[in-house]
């Protein structure tokens, strides 16, 4: 497979006490149509730039598409993962055929927060997308259109890591920092051991693909002023555990953003 599984749930690693059935501001959703064999199903899905592949909940895959253990395709060098292949996936007006999806027990790990399906990098990397954060929606965008205005240029990770992962260079104070742009992240995070000011200890819910939802204590720095490209914003950040920090969809003041994978640009559409 072309896109390795890395940074997959920097994502659901930080969650709030809102049920998945309720609106979760920091996540972007889209209605998609999944087809396998004679079965076609429409499902509300989360759009996750930090996830290398699409993901389907194992219980949902079994109930809707009658997936059995011997239907799985097992891949991965260090970590073995189960995959299925959808005949087609319709997302933002386009149909994608033969789509690989990781099969994970989302509902068992993330409980009420668990999406049944996640749109990941193996679909997103094929186009350009406008995230309208005011309406929590995503639409396909003209990949050939030259960006204007507040444009942030970014780079992929090295090929042997996650080629769909978006790396942004920023500044906090006088220090250069590196961030991953992850629409699946609930909260923003600082790079590990980065001092952005006074912290406070708060309790929050946390989960990942390996650990079930639980309460943890975390260090939070409020009102961190940071610069990305020519834009400046203020946001709250949790302490991180990796060399790169994390910015989510709402890091840019709630403005709409246009993500173009071909041009490797992130355009912030500031209010007039």
N, C-alpha and C positions, 0 to 999 in steps of 0.2 A: 504493500500500500504506500501511496505517495505521502500522506500526511501522518506523521507519528503522533502518538498519544502523549501529550505533555501539557502541563499547566491546566489540566482538565477541570478541576474544580477549585481553582483559586476562588471561584464562583460561589457556590453554595456554601463556602466555608464560613460565611458570616451571615446570619439571618436575623430578622426581627420577629416579634411575637404576633405577626399577622398570618392568617391562613392563606394558602395558595389560592383559595377561592375568592379572596379579597384582593383589591388592587395593591400591588407592591411597587412603589414608585421607582425604585432603582433598577427594575428589570424591564426589558422590552419584550412585548408579546406580539405574536402574529398567528392568525388562523391559517393552518396548512392542511393539505389533503394528502393522505398516505394511501398507497395502493400496493397490495401484495396478493397475487393470485386473483381470486374472484372478489376479494374484500377491499372496499375503499372506505376510508374513515376520515372525517374532518376532526381536527383536534387543535385546541389552543396550545401554542408552543412558545417556549422562551427562545430568544435569539441571543446566542452566546459567542462573542468573538474570541473568548478565551478557551474554547473547547475545540479540539482539533477535528473531531468527527461529530456528526449528528448522533444523538443518544435517544434510545427508546427505553421506557421503563419496562422491566422484565415482566411484571404482572400484567401490564397493559398489552404487551406483545403477545402474551399467552392467551389472554381473554379475547382480544380482537382478531389476531391473526393466527391463533392456534399454534403458536411456535412451541416446538418440543426441543428437548436437549440435543437431540441428534440433528436438529436443523441449524445449530450454531456453526459459524466459521470461527475457529480459534486462531488468533494472531497475537503477535507481540514477542519481543526478544526477552526483555527483562521481566515484564509483567504480562501474563497471558490474559487476553480479554475476549469476551464473546461478541460476535458480530452477526447481524443478519443483513440481507440485501433486499431492499424494497424495490419492487418493480418500477415504481415512480413516486415522485414527491412533487406536489404543486405548491409553490411559494411565491408570493408577490407577482402573480400573473404568468410565471414561467414554470414549465414542467421539466424536471430533472429525472433521468432514467438510471436505473441500476445504482441506487444510492446505498452506500455502506453505512450502517448504524451500529454503534456500540450498544450492547444490551446490559443494563445495570439496574440493580434493585434500588431505584430512586425512592419509591414510596416507602420502602423499609428503612432507608437511611434518613430521609428528609421529612418523613411523616406528612403533615398537612401542607408543607411547602413544596412538595415534589411536583414538578411538571411531568406530564406523561410523555412529552417529546421535547427535544432541544435541537434547534437549528445550529449546526456547528460549522467549522471552518471548511470542510470539504464542499459545502454549498456556498458559503459566503465569499470565499476566495475567487469565485467565478464572476463577480460583478461589482457594482457600486450601489450603495444603499443610503437613503436619507432616513435618519432617525428623528421623528417629530416628537420631542420629549413632552411637549404640552399635551399631546393627545395619546402618548404612549403607543406610537405606531411606527411601522417601518414600511418603506416603499422602495421599489427598484428605481435606480437613477441611471442617467446616461453615462456609461463608463468612459466615453470619448470626450465628454464635456471638460473643458479646461477649468480648473477651480479658480475662483476669484476671492478677493477680500482676505479674510483671516484664515490663512492656509497653514497647516502644520504638516511638515514632511516627516515621514517615519520610515523605519527599516524593519525588514523581517529578521527573525532570529537566524543564526547559521543553519544551513540546510539539514544538518544532522540532528537539529533540535526540532522546534515547532515552526515550520515555514509559514504557517498562517498567523503566527503570533505577532502582534503589533507593538513595536517598541518606540516610545516617545522620549525625547530628551527635554528636560525641564530644568528649572532653577528654583530653589527655595533659599531665600536669603542671598548669600553669595556662593552657595554650593550647587554644583551641577548634580542632577539626579536623573535616574532612568526609571521610566514607568512602563508598565504594560497596560494597554487599553483593553479592558475586559468588561463587556456589557453584561456578563453573567455575575459580576461581583456586586454584592450588596453594599459593601463599604469600601472606601478608599483606604489604602495602606501605604505607609512609608517604607523605604528600603530598610533592611535590618540595621540596627544600631545607629540609625540616623536621628540626630537631635534637632527637632523642629520647635522646641520650646517646652514649657511645663506640661506635664501629663497628669491625668487622673485615672484611677482604676475604676472601671465599670464592669458590670456583668452583662453578658449577651449570650444568645444562643449560637451554637456553632455546630457544623456538621461537614463531612466531606464524603467522597465516594467510598471510603473504607470505614468511617466511624459514624455511628448513629447520633442523631441530634442530642445535644447536651448543653448545659449551662457552663460557661467558662468566664474567668476574669481576664480582662484585657486592658492595656494601656491606651488611652485616647488623648490626642492632642487636638485642641479645638482651634478653629479660625486660623488655619495655616494658609499663609499667602504664598502662591506659587505662580510661576510664569511658564507658559508653553507657547512656543513660537512668539508671536507679537501680542498674545493675549495674556491677561492676568486675572486670576480667580482666587477665591478664598473658600476653603473647605475644611471639614474635620477629617482627621486621619488617625487610624489605628496603627500601632506598631506592627511592622511586618517581619517575616522570617526569611526573606529572600533578598538577593542583591538588587532586584528591581522592585519598585513600589507598584501599586495598582491604582489606576484611575477607572471609574465606572462611567456609565452613560451620562450621569448627572454631574460630572465633575466640572463641566464647562458652563456653570451658571444656569442650567436648565434650558440653554439655547439648543435649537436644532443643529445636528451635525451631519455632514455628508462624508461617508467613508468610501474611498475609492481604492480597491485593492490593486488595480492595474497601475495607477499613477502613484500609489503609495502616499496618498494625501488624506488628511482629515481636515475638512473645512468646517469651521465654526460659523454658523449663520447667526450673527448678533442681531438683536432687535434694533429696529431703526429708532 
